[in-house]
Every structure is written in structure tokens, then in C-alpha cells.
Amino acid sequence: MDDKARLTTIIDDAGRMLKDPAGFYRDMQKTGGFLDPLIYVVVMAAGTGLIIAVLSLLGAGMTGAIAIGLGAVVVFPVFAVIGSFIAATILFLIWKLLGSNESYETGYRCVAYAAVVYPVSAVLGLVPYLGSMVGVVWGMYLMTVATSEVHRLKRKTAYIVFGVLGVLLIISNIGAERESRRMAPMQKTISEQLPGNEYKAPVEAGEAVDEFLKGFEKATGRSR
């Protein structure tokens, strides 16, 4: 399959996952290797990284946006790939405990195609806590559907198991996002003091850097 055909397939798969996840999982190939679902995760994560980069322009300044953008586009896919295997391993064990006879590869495919939630969660992330909560709820719903359609297990049991897991993840995510937002003013201050992040005269920029260094030295117990 050439790159154009693969990209078309990925877009079609994402569209089906958005419109009819039950039908997608019902028709999903359970085998065929890890390459296709792995590429799907990378594309979804890279697209999410681009969205984060664009949204960062709204509040991080040009220099900060470039740094965030490069980090998101390059680093996020790496973490998404690693996370997909970790999540697949955990869910594979859960499915086995519930009585599934499917292979790890099948479990990984169920997890990988759920990466369609990444871009949507990134956009909804403009509203505090909404993006992470929607991502968790949606992701757990997709795993419930996969449990029923792919692993042929009772959906009622799946709702209970993934409902509890979802609550735990939401609590964890809210705590992490609260801490991130608490640190945001400090990160913004540092970002604003970087050259090119604001339209200041050279003297004003120098004064900002000087004040930053004074504060840093004071915090570390040194005096200039």
C-alpha cells in the first residue's frame, strides 16, 4: 500500500470510528500485523500535535508557540506510541480476566484505533478540564464497544469495569491538569522574557531579563 492509499484508509477509518464505532470494531481485522494500527496512532498523534501547536499561538507567544509546537508534533507521537502499547497490555490483561480469547495483537488494534479521540480532546482542551474528561469518557466508551463487538463479552460487565476505570482516570487527569494550570503563570512569565516573544525595545527586554536573573538568584540564595 502506497502512502496516499494508506492516508486515505486512515482518514476513512477515523471517520467510521467517529460515526459508527460499533460497526468499525465489528468489521475490524483482528490480525495483519502491528504496522497499520501503529501508523494510525502516529498520524492521529501528529495531527493532535499540530492542533496543540496552533492553539499555543493564542497564549504562548511566537517563541513559546514554536517550542511547544515542535515538542507536540515530535514528542507527542512518540509518547502516544509508547502509551498505546502500555494501554494495550493493561487492557489485554483485563480482557483476559473477563474471559476473552483474543490475542494481544487484537487488543492492540482495539486500543490503537481509539486514538481518534486525541484530536477532538485537544480542541476541547480550550475549556479547562473538558478535553481530558471527554477524552477519558469517550475512550472508555470505545473500549466498552470493543469489548462487546471484538471480544464478544457482555456489555453490561464492560460498562461496569470501564466505568470504574474511567472514574479513576478522570480523578487522576483532573489532578494533573490542576497542577499544570497552577504552574502555567510561572511558565508564561519565563516565556514572555525570552527574546522574540514580545515587542519590546532592546532596553526593556534587557531589563526584563535582568529582573528575571535577580529573581532567580534570590530564589537560590545568591545576591548579585
One Martini backbone bead per residue (centre of mass of N, CA, C, O) as a GRO file, in nm:
protein
  224
    1MET     BB    1   0.093   0.038   0.025
    2ASP     BB    2   0.069   0.352  -0.028
    3ASP     BB    3   0.061   0.658   0.117
    4LYS     BB    4  -0.209   0.757   0.000
    5ALA     BB    5  -0.377   0.505   0.067
    6ARG     BB    6  -0.319   0.505   0.371
    7LEU     BB    7  -0.437   0.785   0.434
    8THR     BB    8  -0.722   0.720   0.333
    9THR     BB    9  -0.771   0.490   0.533
   10ILE     BB   10  -0.736   0.654   0.791
   11ILE     BB   11  -0.966   0.854   0.739
   12ASP     BB   12  -1.188   0.641   0.715
   13ASP     BB   13  -1.149   0.515   0.996
   14ALA     BB   14  -1.201   0.773   1.156
   15GLY     BB   15  -1.488   0.821   1.052
   16ARG     BB   16  -1.608   0.554   1.160
   17MET     BB   17  -1.536   0.599   1.459
   18LEU     BB   18  -1.720   0.853   1.483
   19LYS     BB   19  -1.999   0.724   1.363
   20ASP     BB   20  -1.927   0.377   1.390
   21PRO     BB   21  -1.777   0.193   1.617
   22ALA     BB   22  -1.928  -0.077   1.609
   23GLY     BB   23  -1.884  -0.133   1.306
   24PHE     BB   24  -1.580  -0.118   1.306
   25TYR     BB   25  -1.521  -0.345   1.515
   26ARG     BB   26  -1.682  -0.566   1.368
   27ASP     BB   27  -1.485  -0.531   1.092
   28MET     BB   28  -1.224  -0.573   1.219
   29GLN     BB   29  -0.913  -0.671   1.193
   30LYS     BB   30  -0.735  -0.898   1.407
   31THR     BB   31  -0.518  -0.914   1.185
   32GLY     BB   32  -0.184  -0.805   1.018
   33GLY     BB   33  -0.037  -0.651   1.223
   34PHE     BB   34   0.114  -0.339   1.355
   35LEU     BB   35   0.154  -0.117   1.141
   36ASP     BB   36  -0.121   0.016   1.082
   37PRO     BB   37  -0.201   0.099   1.377
   38LEU     BB   38   0.061   0.255   1.429
   39ILE     BB   39   0.026   0.471   1.209
   40TYR     BB   40  -0.240   0.575   1.315
   41VAL     BB   41  -0.131   0.687   1.580
   42VAL     BB   42   0.075   0.883   1.457
   43VAL     BB   43  -0.126   1.056   1.296
   44MET     BB   44  -0.308   1.142   1.531
   45ALA     BB   45  -0.077   1.267   1.701
   46ALA     BB   46   0.028   1.471   1.492
   47GLY     BB   47  -0.239   1.622   1.462
   48THR     BB   48  -0.250   1.704   1.758
   49GLY     BB   49   0.015   1.863   1.758
   50LEU     BB   50  -0.083   2.081   1.559
   51ILE     BB   51  -0.314   2.184   1.732
   52ILE     BB   52  -0.140   2.269   1.974
   53ALA     BB   53   0.035   2.469   1.816
   54VAL     BB   54  -0.193   2.661   1.734
   55LEU     BB   55  -0.312   2.714   2.021
   56SER     BB   56  -0.040   2.835   2.143
   57LEU     BB   57  -0.065   3.116   1.996
   58LEU     BB   58  -0.279   3.236   2.206
   59GLY     BB   59  -0.048   3.227   2.477
   60ALA     BB   60   0.289   3.188   2.412
   61GLY     BB   61   0.391   3.296   2.174
   62MET     BB   62   0.612   3.249   1.930
   63THR     BB   63   0.840   3.100   2.077
   64GLY     BB   64   0.660   2.916   2.247
   65ALA     BB   65   0.503   2.789   2.009
   66ILE     BB   66   0.742   2.656   1.871
   67ALA     BB   67   0.825   2.477   2.105
   68ILE     BB   68   0.553   2.337   2.145
   69GLY     BB   69   0.514   2.237   1.856
   70LEU     BB   70   0.764   2.059   1.832
   71GLY     BB   71   0.700   1.886   2.076
   72ALA     BB   72   0.421   1.783   1.982
   73VAL     BB   73   0.494   1.662   1.697
   74VAL     BB   74   0.736   1.480   1.808
   75VAL     BB   75   0.665   1.371   2.103
   76PHE     BB   76   0.369   1.275   2.109
   77PRO     BB   77   0.393   1.023   1.920
   78VAL     BB   78   0.587   0.871   2.102
   79PHE     BB   79   0.398   0.856   2.352
   80ALA     BB   80   0.161   0.725   2.202
   81VAL     BB   81   0.299   0.462   2.129
   82ILE     BB   82   0.380   0.375   2.411
   83GLY     BB   83   0.093   0.400   2.534
   84SER     BB   84  -0.047   0.187   2.352
   85PHE     BB   85   0.109  -0.059   2.466
   86ILE     BB   86   0.039  -0.023   2.761
   87ALA     BB   87  -0.268  -0.022   2.733
   88ALA     BB   88  -0.288  -0.298   2.588
   89THR     BB   89  -0.174  -0.463   2.821
   90ILE     BB   90  -0.385  -0.393   3.034
   91LEU     BB   91  -0.639  -0.469   2.864
   92PHE     BB   92  -0.563  -0.758   2.803
   93LEU     BB   93  -0.584  -0.850   3.099
   94ILE     BB   94  -0.876  -0.770   3.138
   95TRP     BB   95  -0.996  -0.943   2.910
   96LYS     BB   96  -0.895  -1.210   3.022
   97LEU     BB   97  -1.050  -1.192   3.295
   98LEU     BB   98  -1.333  -1.177   3.131
   99GLY     BB   99  -1.278  -1.412   2.881
  100SER     BB  100  -1.090  -1.368   2.654
  101ASN     BB  101  -0.945  -1.509   2.327
  102GLU     BB  102  -0.775  -1.287   2.239
  103SER     BB  103  -0.516  -1.123   2.122
  104TYR     BB  104  -0.288  -0.877   2.153
  105GLU     BB  105  -0.324  -0.761   1.872
  106THR     BB  106  -0.625  -0.709   1.899
  107GLY     BB  107  -0.602  -0.523   2.143
  108TYR     BB  108  -0.427  -0.310   2.003
  109ARG     BB  109  -0.631  -0.232   1.785
  110CYS     BB  110  -0.845  -0.124   1.976
  111VAL     BB  111  -0.663   0.104   2.089
  112ALA     BB  112  -0.550   0.249   1.837
  113TYR     BB  113  -0.835   0.341   1.707
  114ALA     BB  114  -0.897   0.531   1.965
  115ALA     BB  115  -0.709   0.782   1.873
  116VAL     BB  116  -0.942   0.969   1.764
  117VAL     BB  117  -0.963   1.142   2.038
  118TYR     BB  118  -0.722   1.338   2.039
  119PRO     BB  119  -0.806   1.588   1.862
  120VAL     BB  120  -1.068   1.655   2.013
  121SER     BB  121  -0.941   1.695   2.295
  122ALA     BB  122  -0.758   1.933   2.211
  123VAL     BB  123  -0.985   2.131   2.145
  124LEU     BB  124  -1.144   2.100   2.422
  125GLY     BB  125  -0.894   2.211   2.596
  126LEU     BB  126  -0.988   2.512   2.606
  127VAL     BB  127  -1.154   2.383   2.823
  128PRO     BB  128  -1.138   2.329   3.134
  129TYR     BB  129  -1.121   1.971   3.164
  130LEU     BB  130  -1.282   1.875   2.911
  131GLY     BB  131  -1.084   1.716   2.733
  132SER     BB  132  -1.002   1.493   2.937
  133MET     BB  133  -1.289   1.392   3.003
  134VAL     BB  134  -1.380   1.320   2.717
  135GLY     BB  135  -1.148   1.127   2.653
  136VAL     BB  136  -1.214   0.920   2.871
  137VAL     BB  137  -1.512   0.859   2.813
  138TRP     BB  138  -1.473   0.784   2.517
  139GLY     BB  139  -1.259   0.565   2.554
  140MET     BB  140  -1.435   0.379   2.736
  141TYR     BB  141  -1.656   0.340   2.531
  142LEU     BB  142  -1.482   0.205   2.312
  143MET     BB  143  -1.396  -0.035   2.497
  144THR     BB  144  -1.682  -0.139   2.531
  145VAL     BB  145  -1.736  -0.196   2.235
  146ALA     BB  146  -1.493  -0.386   2.193
  147THR     BB  147  -1.581  -0.596   2.401
  148SER     BB  148  -1.840  -0.674   2.240
  149GLU     BB  149  -1.745  -0.691   1.924
  150VAL     BB  150  -1.460  -0.846   1.961
  151HIS     BB  151  -1.472  -1.022   2.248
  152ARG     BB  152  -1.764  -1.118   2.325
  153LEU     BB  153  -1.876  -0.953   2.568
  154LYS     BB  154  -2.041  -0.818   2.814
  155ARG     BB  155  -2.153  -0.495   2.833
  156LYS     BB  156  -2.224  -0.464   3.131
  157THR     BB  157  -1.945  -0.539   3.236
  158ALA     BB  158  -1.791  -0.323   3.078
  159TYR     BB  159  -1.925  -0.074   3.208
  160ILE     BB  160  -1.820  -0.127   3.490
  161VAL     BB  161  -1.516  -0.147   3.444
  162PHE     BB  162  -1.481   0.124   3.266
  163GLY     BB  163  -1.616   0.311   3.467
  164VAL     BB  164  -1.413   0.285   3.695
  165LEU     BB  165  -1.162   0.354   3.529
  166GLY     BB  166  -1.263   0.636   3.441
  167VAL     BB  167  -1.279   0.768   3.718
  168LEU     BB  168  -0.979   0.736   3.789
  169LEU     BB  169  -0.875   0.901   3.543
  170ILE     BB  170  -1.019   1.166   3.600
  171ILE     BB  171  -0.892   1.223   3.872
  172SER     BB  172  -0.601   1.223   3.767
  173ASN     BB  173  -0.633   1.444   3.544
  174ILE     BB  174  -0.730   1.675   3.723
  175GLY     BB  175  -0.477   1.689   3.898
  176ALA     BB  176  -0.276   1.741   3.665
  177GLU     BB  177  -0.416   1.998   3.549
  178ARG     BB  178  -0.406   2.169   3.804
  179GLU     BB  179  -0.096   2.174   3.819
  180SER     BB  180  -0.048   2.295   3.539
  181ARG     BB  181  -0.209   2.563   3.596
  182ARG     BB  182  -0.034   2.652   3.836
  183MET     BB  183   0.235   2.672   3.646
  184ALA     BB  184   0.164   2.866   3.408
  185PRO     BB  185   0.255   3.153   3.505
  186MET     BB  186   0.556   3.082   3.516
  187GLN     BB  187   0.586   2.996   3.219
  188LYS     BB  188   0.490   3.266   3.098
  189THR     BB  189   0.709   3.447   3.216
  190ILE     BB  190   0.947   3.308   3.081
  191SER     BB  191   0.841   3.333   2.788
  192GLU     BB  192   0.824   3.653   2.785
  193GLN     BB  193   1.155   3.673   2.841
  194LEU     BB  194   1.201   3.583   2.570
  195PRO     BB  195   1.331   3.629   2.282
  196GLY     BB  196   1.061   3.725   2.059
  197ASN     BB  197   0.785   3.729   2.257
  198GLU     BB  198   0.808   4.051   2.226
  199TYR     BB  199   0.748   4.406   2.178
  200LYS     BB  200   1.052   4.520   2.265
  201ALA     BB  201   1.282   4.697   2.360
  202PRO     BB  202   1.603   4.632   2.433
  203VAL     BB  203   1.596   4.757   2.716
  204GLU     BB  204   1.341   4.613   2.817
  205ALA     BB  205   1.446   4.327   2.774
  206GLY     BB  206   1.689   4.355   2.960
  207GLU     BB  207   1.526   4.417   3.217
  208ALA     BB  208   1.371   4.151   3.223
  209VAL     BB  209   1.616   3.965   3.246
  210ASP     BB  210   1.733   4.095   3.501
  211GLU     BB  211   1.490   4.033   3.684
  212PHE     BB  212   1.500   3.730   3.649
  213LEU     BB  213   1.788   3.688   3.764
  214LYS     BB  214   1.733   3.807   4.041
  215GLY     BB  215   1.512   3.608   4.120
  216PHE     BB  216   1.681   3.353   4.088
  217GLU     BB  217   1.909   3.428   4.291
  218LYS     BB  218   1.722   3.465   4.533
  219ALA     BB  219   1.603   3.173   4.530
  220THR     BB  220   1.917   3.049   4.559
  221GLY     BB  221   2.078   3.253   4.770
  222ARG     BB  222   2.175   3.487   4.586
  223SER     BB  223   2.379   3.776   4.509
  224ARG     BB  224   2.481   4.042   4.292
   0.00000   0.00000   0.00000
